[in-house]
Amino acid sequence: MCITGGAFIDFEHSAAGWAASDAGAVRQVPAHQHLFFEGDERGNLYVVESGWAKLYRTLVDGQRQVVGFCGAGSILGIEGSGDYAN
């Protein structure tokens, strides 16, 4: 997933459940940074506070296929089983 820039709340998963990684602190993420990659083990949830995130899949030939955009209020990282899907 590629970021177009914005503010995100990062929740980590532990044995006790989901908790904000910095006690609810909002993290600013610059444009063109990744929160996670397709196939990474899922260990965090993200809530978009402001800005946009682009969800994409990498095709077998290396091209990227955009599958969606997420704006303020979106929750990322809850899809799929144990790995990030996009």
C-alpha positions in Angstrom: 0.0 0.0 0.0 1.3 3.4 -1.0 0.5 6.6 0.9 -0.3 9.9 -0.7 0.4 11.5 2.6 -1.7 11.9 5.7 -2.2 11.1 9.4 -2.7 7.5 10.6 -3.4 5.9 14.0 -1.4 2.6 14.3 -2.8 -0.2 16.4 -0.6 -3.2 17.2 -1.8 -6.7 17.9 -0.5 -8.5 21.0 -1.7 -11.4 23.1 -3.9 -9.0 25.1 -5.6 -7.7 21.9 -5.4 -4.6 19.8 -3.9 -1.4 21.3 -2.7 1.9 20.0 1.1 1.6 19.5 1.8 5.1 20.9 -1.1 5.5 23.3 -3.4 6.9 20.6 -0.8 9.2 19.0 -1.5 10.1 15.4 1.5 9.4 13.1 2.1 11.6 10.1 3.2 9.5 7.1 4.8 11.3 4.1 3.7 10.7 0.5 5.0 7.6 -1.3 5.8 5.7 2.0 4.4 2.2 2.6 2.5 1.2 5.8 2.8 -2.5 4.8 3.4 -4.7 1.7 1.2 -7.4 0.2 2.0 -10.7 1.9 3.5 -9.2 5.1 2.3 -10.8 8.3 -0.6 -8.8 9.6 0.3 -7.3 13.0 -1.2 -3.8 12.8 -4.5 -2.0 12.0 -4.4 1.5 10.7 -7.1 4.2 10.9 -6.8 7.0 8.3 -7.3 10.3 10.2 -6.5 12.6 7.1 -5.1 12.2 3.7 -5.3 9.2 1.3 -3.9 5.7 1.0 -3.7 3.8 -2.3 -4.2 0.1 -2.2 -2.6 -1.9 -5.0 -1.6 -5.5 -5.9 1.7 -6.4 -7.6 1.0 -8.5 -10.7 3.3 -11.4 -11.8 4.9 -9.2 -14.4 5.8 -6.6 -11.8 3.1 -4.0 -12.7 0.9 -2.5 -10.0 -2.9 -2.8 -10.2 -4.7 -0.2 -8.1 -7.6 -1.9 -6.2 -8.8 1.1 -4.2 -8.2 4.3 -2.3 -8.9 4.9 1.4 -9.7 8.3 2.9 -10.4 9.7 6.4 -12.3 7.2 8.6 -11.1 4.1 6.7 -9.7 1.2 8.6 -6.8 -0.7 6.9 -5.4 -4.1 7.7 -8.5 -6.1 8.8 -9.0 -8.0 5.6 -7.8 -11.5 5.0 -6.3 -14.1 7.4 -2.8 -13.7 8.7 -1.3 -11.7 5.9 -2.0 -8.3 4.3 -3.9 -8.9 1.0 -3.0 -5.7 -0.8 
